[in-house]
Amino acid sequence: MAGFGRTGKMFAFENFGVKPDIVSFAKGVTCGYVQLGGVAVSKKIAEYFDDNVLQCGLTYSGHPLACAAGVACLNYYKDNNILDNVNKSGKVLGEILEELKTKHKCVGDVRCIGLFSAIELVKDKDTREALVPYGGDKLGVMGGIIGKLKAKKFMTYSHENMILICPPLIITPEQLREEMVKVDEVLTEVDATL
């Protein structure tokens, strides 16, 4: 869900002061163009293998095309200041989401870190009763809401009673403000049903 840079840091765990011994990553390292995965380990873990060789290999390990795609993607992040943009645009997204939370009675809460966010929809703002019961919507109400957003050319998806807002990492604050008007309009329609 939170590929490279999505939360404003290359890895989401970096936002929380966590220092893992093992980190795995895949899909996003090449933007999905070529299959590639990787594992990064702490010095402590790496040193174990100095004396304990791990005898394994796979047919496509280290494929040159996949590795080249991975390096190209990582260079693009760096050369185009993607993390700076995510942090700048993410701040704007967070502000917009807080405005929507204040404005709309159907919004129980919002969560945002970088460009990874969610709008929690509720029937009652005071009790925070979910707009749809956990596991009980089967894309009925939420599918309708997402359908209205898609009709406005706003591509997103839902999970239970949440609308996930995860725009492209290259979106500008201006584009974000323009697009989030569509979310505001659909939330106004949802408010009218409560």
C-alpha atoms as one frame of an Amber mdcrd trajectory, in Angstrom:
protein
   0.000   0.000   0.000   2.690   2.497   0.897   5.361   2.112  -1.757   8.489
   4.234  -1.913   7.789   7.836  -0.967   4.019   7.533  -0.469   4.222   8.745
   3.158   6.843  11.424   2.528   9.759   9.126   3.354  11.168   6.359   1.193
   9.861   3.768   3.676   6.735   4.369   5.797   8.473   3.095   8.947  10.897
   6.041   8.787   8.059   8.326   9.932   7.918   6.566  13.281  11.552   6.227
  14.369  11.536   2.469  13.807  14.846   0.771  12.958  13.954  -2.672  11.601
  16.451  -5.489  11.185  14.849  -6.647   7.939  12.911  -4.692   5.311  11.402
  -6.257   2.215  10.181  -4.333  -0.800   8.910  -5.222  -4.255   6.348  -3.997
  -6.785   6.940  -0.269  -6.315  10.699  -0.449  -6.751  10.211  -0.534 -10.542
   6.800   1.173 -10.592   5.467  -2.222 -11.655   7.177  -2.193 -15.053   9.322
  -5.252 -14.342   9.113  -7.699 -11.456  11.709  -6.954  -8.806  11.897  -7.352
  -5.077  14.566  -6.785  -2.527  15.528  -7.240   1.081  17.598  -4.816   3.131
  19.069  -6.008   6.424  20.799  -4.380   9.363  24.544  -4.696   9.784  23.950
  -7.170  12.625  21.944  -9.500  10.374  24.336  -9.080   7.428  27.369  -9.957
   9.547  25.776 -13.262  10.562  26.037 -14.393   6.949  29.769 -13.630   6.824
  30.335 -16.982   8.552  27.028 -18.694   7.697  26.668 -18.728   3.945  23.094
 -18.832   2.660  23.245 -21.324  -0.213  20.378 -20.412  -2.498  19.715 -18.924
  -5.857  16.788 -18.380  -8.140  16.524 -18.468 -11.900  15.734 -14.778 -12.270
  17.702 -13.365  -9.319  19.351 -10.076 -10.161  17.931  -9.940 -13.686  19.677
  -7.010 -15.433  16.466  -5.557 -16.894  14.691  -5.566 -13.525  17.702  -4.099
 -11.735  18.057  -1.376 -14.384  14.364  -0.485 -13.994  14.774  -0.337 -10.217
  17.807   1.944 -10.442  16.023   4.172 -12.979  13.002   4.540 -10.695  15.117
   5.312  -7.633  17.098   7.871  -9.625  13.839   9.473 -10.786  12.723   9.904
  -7.168  16.015  11.596  -6.339  16.490  13.668  -9.505  12.917  14.995  -9.459
  12.658  15.696  -5.717   9.661  13.405  -5.374   9.846  13.272  -1.573   9.830
  17.074  -1.373   6.727  17.159  -3.556   4.995  14.458  -1.502   5.639  16.400
   1.695   4.504  19.719   0.190   1.406  18.272  -1.482   0.716  16.015   1.498
   0.517  19.057   3.781  -2.056  20.588   1.433  -3.993  17.303   1.296  -4.049
  17.123   5.096  -5.423  20.673   5.315  -8.117  19.934   2.721  -9.128  16.750
   4.537  -9.446  18.605   7.852 -11.678  21.177   6.112 -13.851  18.365   4.734
 -14.087  16.812   8.204 -15.308  20.106   9.644 -17.711  20.815   6.776 -19.394
  17.438   6.263 -21.544  15.584   8.761 -20.796  12.300   6.979 -17.059  12.572
   7.715 -16.214  11.015  11.065 -12.456  11.283  10.774  -9.633  11.757   8.304
  -6.131  10.354   8.318  -3.217  11.569   6.238   0.502  10.947   6.077   2.180
  12.259   2.958  -0.067  11.348   0.032  -1.571   8.309   1.782  -4.930   9.205
   3.272  -8.437   8.084   4.108 -11.804   9.676   4.771 -13.925   7.733   7.249
 -17.642   8.005   6.443 -20.194   7.814   9.237 -23.949   7.893   9.724 -23.591
   9.913  12.914 -20.646  12.175  13.635 -21.210  12.053  17.415 -21.380   8.272
  17.778 -19.046   7.634  14.809 -21.348   4.836  13.644 -19.907   3.680  10.337
 -21.828   4.595   7.189 -21.816   0.904   6.285 -21.392  -2.015   8.696 -18.030
  -3.742   8.730 -18.103  -6.402   6.022 -21.756  -5.687   5.288 -21.811  -3.341
   2.319 -20.583  -5.551  -0.542 -19.935  -2.385  -2.587 -23.515  -1.155  -2.333
 -23.437   2.284  -0.677 -19.676   2.711  -0.895 -19.654   1.446  -4.472 -22.215
   4.127  -5.293 -20.061   6.829  -3.708 -16.964   5.651  -5.557 -19.046   5.498
  -8.758 -19.999   9.165  -8.324 -16.344  10.079  -7.884 -15.370   8.074 -10.963
 -18.107   9.815 -12.966 -16.292  13.055 -12.085 -13.021  11.475 -13.319 -11.685
  11.130  -9.756 -10.150   7.683  -9.563 -10.023   6.109  -6.114 -11.348   3.167
  -4.176 -12.948   2.346  -0.856 -12.365  -0.084   1.950 -15.298  -0.709   4.272
 -16.546   2.805   5.175 -13.418   4.641   4.060 -12.554   6.466   0.869  -8.839
   6.150   0.205  -7.177   9.193  -1.302  -3.755   8.265  -2.692  -2.936  10.606
  -5.581   0.135  10.320  -7.812   3.340  11.341  -6.054   3.934  14.002  -8.716
   0.624  15.808  -8.168   0.990  19.524  -7.515  -0.787  21.344  -4.685  -2.824
  23.214  -7.323  -3.948  19.990  -9.010  -4.784  18.523  -5.616  -6.978  21.470
  -4.665  -8.759  21.254  -8.026  -9.382  17.506  -7.767 -10.490  17.527  -4.132
 -13.397  19.824  -5.075 -14.915  16.687  -6.632 -14.667  14.853  -3.312 -16.296
  17.816  -1.567 -19.190  17.718  -4.057 -19.791  13.992  -3.567 -19.602  14.314
   0.233 -22.280  17.026  -0.008 -24.484  14.466  -1.772 -23.768  11.903   0.965
 -24.642  14.472   3.652 -28.045  14.935   1.991 -28.844  11.247   2.559 -28.253
  11.382   6.326
